[in-house]
Amino acid sequence: MSNNISATLGAPELAPAAGTQTTRATCPYCGTGCGVLIESRQGRIIQVQGDPQHPANFGRLCTKGSTLHLTASPAVTQQTRLLAPMRRDQRGEAPAPVAWDTALEEAADKFAAIIRQHGPDAVGFYGSGQLLTEDYYVLNKLVKGLIGTNNVDTNSRLCMSSAVAGYKATLGSDAPPACYDDFKHAQTLFIVGANTAYAHPILFRRIEDARRANPAMKLIVADPRRTETADMADLFLPILPGTDVALFHGMLHVLIADGLIDMAYVNRHTQGFEALQAIVHDFTPEVVASTCGIPVADLVQAARWFGAQTPTLSLYCQGLNQSSSGTDKNAALINLHLATGQIGVPGAGPFSLTGQPNAMGGREVGGMANLLSAHRDLGNPAHRAEVAALWGVDDVPGQPGKTAVEMFEAAARGEIKALWIACTNPAQSLPDQATVRKALEKAEFVVVQEAFATTATCAFADLLLPATTWGEKDGTVTNSERRISRVNAAVPPSGEARHDWAILSDFGRRLEKRLTQRTAHYRAGTQTLFPYDSPESVWNEHRESTRGRDLDITGLSYAILDNIGPQQWPMPEGAAAGQARLYVDGRFPTEDGKARFSAMRYEPVSEPRDQRYPFSLNTGRLRDQWHGMSRTGTLGRLFGHVSEPSIDLNPGDMARMGLQAGDLVQVASRRGQIIVPAQPSDAISPMQSFMAMHWGEEYISGLDNQGQAMSGVNALTVPTFCPKSKQPELKHAAIKITATRLPWRLLAVAWMPETEALAAREALKPLMAAFAFTSCVPFGREPHEKGKVGVLFRAAAMEAASSELISRIEAILGIEGVDVLRYEDKFRGQRRAMRMERTAEGLTLDAFVLAGDISAEAWIKPLLQDELLADAYGRALLSPGATPPVAVVSKGKQICTCFNVTEPAIIDTLATCQGDTDARLAQLQGALKCGTNCGSCIPALRQLVKLHPAVASAT
């Protein structure tokens, strides 16, 4: 497998034309680690497809991965990327370009001064699970080796730290024991705390393949929401939020009572079963069913399938991890596998699904506040000495550093004076945004090392350093199954962007000259800690750090990864291949070689519901979006599935509160509040709610009761974290929901040139705080035949906005000139404007503003978004009211992003499809192609097939 490959490799549709180059890389989204082939021409990425030779995905890509080339277009790059170093002389001002040398010299001066005056613990570094392993390694060495603090953490703390702590507490090491190939060997799949169909769609395709090949396989799903994954289950357990430990203890109680424990395995390979058995004795099916809110029979059935319908494979993610009991939840699930001997054999094991593309690589290099390189223990003096010797320093600090939440709380208190933030957006993603923003404001110096200039965190930076991103980066990543892949650059860096490892190395060399008290502790022969001239030189040093460790990769090299392909660790020197499954011999990386049962008490959520805050808030992923959407949010087509921010509520709760779909509600927790539209969802249980984790202030904003700008969904979430993993409880907060009366509304929608649309969104952001509620999102379908992208701006307030403010919005969206129809009644706060475009087919509506009464949105918005002819409307477009003067037939909600297939088209086609669910789905796919590319929409298609049964044919 070479980096630059010929036209004959891979699917024929990517056969490159003359002058093109095809490069191997990986997808920068979830931890599945999908391989991609990037086609580029003249320094520009023009196409992408899944790598058919990559063992993670075999050519498949989800909607996010299959649109990667569109996020790297010149239009997106010029409007959103950070293309040169930038500096602010004063907070709140626009930054101005500076030279790289100037920027890094200033950064070194500022950090050195703070370290000399206040000590090394007065600075903090916050990175990302999207950094490459080489980037992570240099960051870790910079902070722990040169500066001498463990104040380095990453957003992996929000993602995988409970999984790490759970593995270490039970199995002795942070090493997922299973692999993707186990899907096809399992007889029972237990998915808990994960909506795999959305969060890991390519893995879910493999699960669907395995179930088709083995109809006897049982799928159990435990989740407070009835997700698309739950809809596919043979048994769904809608447990109450935070009751996972009680569920697992109850299942173990049943396994013991039914004689399904493998006592031979327990006695030979484990310790501590008696202590755990004493605890689970009280977790009878009746007690657990009451605690979890599920039927007794379902609990018993789940336990019996787990222990008798074997081998059993468990898959889990943020539902277990993002909890104040996250480590215990992970460990309690692993207890079930140890008790039944379901580990180290094909089709069995506890398999944590990584949330980010290289969270695993960051764990491997020890790039977090409580870790050391190559799975070494920070509290072990011998381990610290090994790392110090490798790096050429006398020592590395032994006191754990501040983790993600702790770091920003310390900065808010003034204890941490300088923050360096790389490749992540804490002003969107961290819980308790009020504290995070206080930290960013109070810090004396903030550096943001970032590819995109559009994130909320960039607004707080004193210094902005442009970093390379997908398509430009060079290095390695490790996926959920411990498989290391090469990431190759397809195009040169955009603008003045530099690789993250190179930025940190350059900064480190400058800082060395200023921290002579630290460099005096360098060992003889160590001239610099950062001698790197390539990512391979960094990786080779990391490789040496793993020698003799459980993740030994001394048998690997860039050449092997490039020419043979991705490999799993461990792969020590002399090995011909990596190891697919761990612990096959029943020996574990503990002092006595035995795994440990973890005996823990069940603890409820940290912030239970009460009379004042009676609802539970759950957060999670959307199908077609990623994290803070700095990349996916540039594409209108990825908003086709979920087009605008909302909070999902149980339909009964909405009826009780007198709410209709789309009504605005105020959602408040003990930390903050937001205003957001409410939508009914049968997936939500009574007195629960769900809001996607992606909706930060970049897309939803406004002013709260105190006149402060609202900062998205994480204004609500709790900073309380698991005491063992330090991972915050992002999956549950107690909230109250009240209907909000904001009688004056505004809706501005426009098609714009693709070279201007994203810049227009950025220009609208400062105006979002002028209203009590605003949202701003793109729409459309790139590449549009006319080179257009849509922008939708929505606002609400108690009183009408000024004409001047509305005119500013219109000007940004290009709603001006002689082709605009207008109506205004200033007394009533009513205003309408329609921009028309004449095409060869006739008149179309190209942009509009509705202010005051916006009920005409019901027919005007689809008229524009579906690009229907508007010749028959004329000045009637200015008419108020929800009833159109001429009937409008909307194309409806998009279900399939790849082929732009809408719900009405699917329903119409299903009327002609006959047979069982699988047969009708196949006929539907044959007719409309939906679900035949990435497959992300297949769960939704199956649901529509079930909701619209076959029409009986006439006899």
C-alpha positions, 0 to 999 in steps of 0.5 A: 500500500503506497501513499500515491497510488495508481488509477487501478487501485480502488473503486473505478469512479475514482480513477484519476485523470491526467495530472491528478494524484491519489493519496491515502489518509484517514477520516478525521471524524469518529474513532472508527478510523476509516481509510480514505482515498483523496484525489487532488489536482494542482494543489486542490482536493477535488474528490474523496472516497473510502479506501477499499483496502483499509480494514476498518471500512473496506471502502465505506464512508458515512455522510461526513466522510464522503463530503470531506472534499467539499469542506476543503474547497477554495470557497470554504478555505478562504472564508473559514480557515485561519491562514496566517498568525494573528494577534490582538493588541486588546481583547475584543478587537479584531486581530491583525496578521503578524509574522510567525517569528514575531508570534512565537517569540511573543508566545515564548516571552509571555509563557517564560515570564509567567513560569518564572514568576508563578511557577510551571503550574501557572500555565495550562495546555489543552489539546484534542483527540483530533491531533495526530499521534506525532502532534500529541507526543510533542505537546506532551514532551513540551509540557512535562519535559521542558516546562515541568508541569502535568497541566496538559489535557485534551478534549479526550477527557470529555470523550474516553477517560472513563473508558481508560480508567475502567479498563485499567481498574479491571484489566490492568491496562488501557487496551480494548481487547476486541476488534471489529472482526468480532462483530461477525463472530458474536451471538449476542451484541450488547450496545449500551450508552451508544447510538452506534447508528449515528455516532459510528455509522460504518461500524453499524453497517458491519453490524447489519452485515453480521446480523444478515449473515447470522439471523440468530444473533441477538441485539440488546440496546440499553439507552434512555432514548429510543434511538435509531440503534434501539429501533434495530434491537431484539430487546430494548431497555429504556433505562432511566438516566444514570442507572447503568451500574444498577442495570449491570449489577442486576444482570450479574445477579441473574447470571449468578442465580441462573448458574451462568457464571464461568467459575473456572475462568473466575478462579483461574484468571480473576480476583475479587469476585466475592466482594462484588458478589456480596454487593450484587446480592441486593440487586434483585430483578425487582429492585433493579427493574424499579431503579432503572424503570424497565420490566423485570422480564426484560432485565432477566432476558437481557442477562440470559442472552448475555450469559447463555447466547454466547459469545457476547460482545459489548459496545459502549461509548459516551452514555457510560463515559460522560458520567459522574460514575463513568469509571464505575459504569465501565468497570461494572460492564467489564465485570459481566464479561469477566464473570462469564469468561466472555473475553479474549475469544472471537466475538466476545469482550468489552469494546469501548468505541472511541469518540474521536479519530485519535483519542487512542493515539493521545492515550498511547503517548500519555498526552493527558494530565494523569498519564505517562508515555506508553501506558506508564503510571504517573505515580510510579517513580520507576516509570517516570525515570524511564520517560525522563531517560528517554527524553534526556531530562533529570525528571518529569513531574509526579503530581497529576496536572489539572484535567479539562474541567479543573484547568478552566476552573483554575484559570477562572480563579486566576491560578492558571495565568496562560492557556494554550489551546490546540485543535479544540473549541472549549468555548463550545464543548466544555460544560458550564460555559459561564465558568469556561468563558470567565477563565478565557477572559481572566487568563493573562495570555491565551494562545489558540492553535487552530485550523478554523478562524470561526470557532467561539474560542478564537474570539478569546485568543490574544494570539492565533496560530494557523494549523494544518488540517485534514488533507494537509497533515502527515503522521499517524492515528490509532482507531478503536481496535488499536489499529495504527494508520498512516495519514498522508498529506494530499495538498500543501498547507493552506496559507501560512498554516504549519503542522501542529508538531512543528508549531509546538517544536518551534515554540519549544526550542524558543522557550528552551532559551528562556527557561535556563533553570529547566534546561540546566537539568538536561542530561549530557548530550541533550541539546534540545528536546525538539530536534525533529525535522519530520513527523517520522522523526517524532514517531520513531521516538514515540515507538522507542518509548513503547519497547517492552510495554503492553502496546509495544510497536517496535516492530512497526515503521512508517514503511510498513504502514505505507507499504503493507497497511494499517496494523494493530498493536501490540506488534513488537520487534520481530513480529510479522503482524499485530495482535487482533485480540488481547488476553486470549491466554487469560493473562492480564497486565497486572502484578499477578496476571489476574484481572480485578473485579471492581466492587462498587456501589450504585450512585445516581446522577450528580444532579437529580431532578427535583421540583424546581428542575423537573426535566432531565437533559441528555446531549449527544450526536446528530447523524451528519454533524461532528463536534462543534461543526467547525468543518461539517457546519460549512456544508448546507447539505449536512443540515438536510437531516436536522436543519436547525437547533432544537430540543426534543421533548416527549409529545405528552410533555409538550401537550401538557405545556401547551406547546406546538412543534417549533414553539420557543421554550426557555431551558434553564439549569443551575448554571445558565439558560438558553432559548430554543425551539421545541420539537416532539419526539417519540424517542424521548421518555416523559420528563426527559429531553435531548439536545444535540451537543453540536449547538454552540453559540456559533449557531444558536445565541441570544440574550438571557434575563441578565442581558448576557449572551447565551452560549449554546447547549453547554450553558446548561451542562454540569461540570461535576466529574467522575472522581476516578476519570475526571470525565464530566457528566455531560449526559445529564443535567437537571433543567426546567422548561417553560414556554417563552412568549417572544411575539416579534419574529424575524426570518431571513433566508437567502441563496448566496454565492458559495464564495460569500455565504460563509462570510455572511454567516460570520458577519451575522454573528455579532448581530445575534446578541441583539435578540432574545433568541437567534439561530443561523445555519446554512442550507442547500446542496453542495456542489450547487449547479449555480454555485450557491449556498443558502443562509437561514437567520432566525430571531425572536424578541419581545419588541420589534427590532429597529429598521436599521438593524433589519436593514443591516441583516438584509445588506449582509444577505444581499437583499437590496436593489431594484429586484427586491419587492418590499412591504413595511408597516413600522407601526405594527413592526411588520416588514417583508422583502423578496429578492427575485431572480429571473432564470431561463425557466422563469422567476425564482425567489432568491432571498426573503425577509419576514419580520413581525408576522412570519407565518408565511414561512410555511409556504415561502420557505419551501418555495425558496429552498426547493427552488420552485418557480414563483411566476404565479405569485408576484406581489402576493409574496408579500402577503401575510398568513400561512395559507399560500395564494397558490398551492406550494408542493414542498419536496419535504424533509431530506432523509438520504444526504448522499442522493438528496432523497426526501421523505415524501418521495420515499413514502410514495415509492413504498406504496408500490413495494411489496414483501417483508421489511428487507424486501421492501427496503431493497426495492426502495433502494433500487428505485431511489438509490437512498441508502446505497452509498454511505448507508447512514440513512438505512436506520431511518429508511427501515423505520419508514418501511415499518411506519408505512406497511405494504399496500395490499394488492388487488386480487 
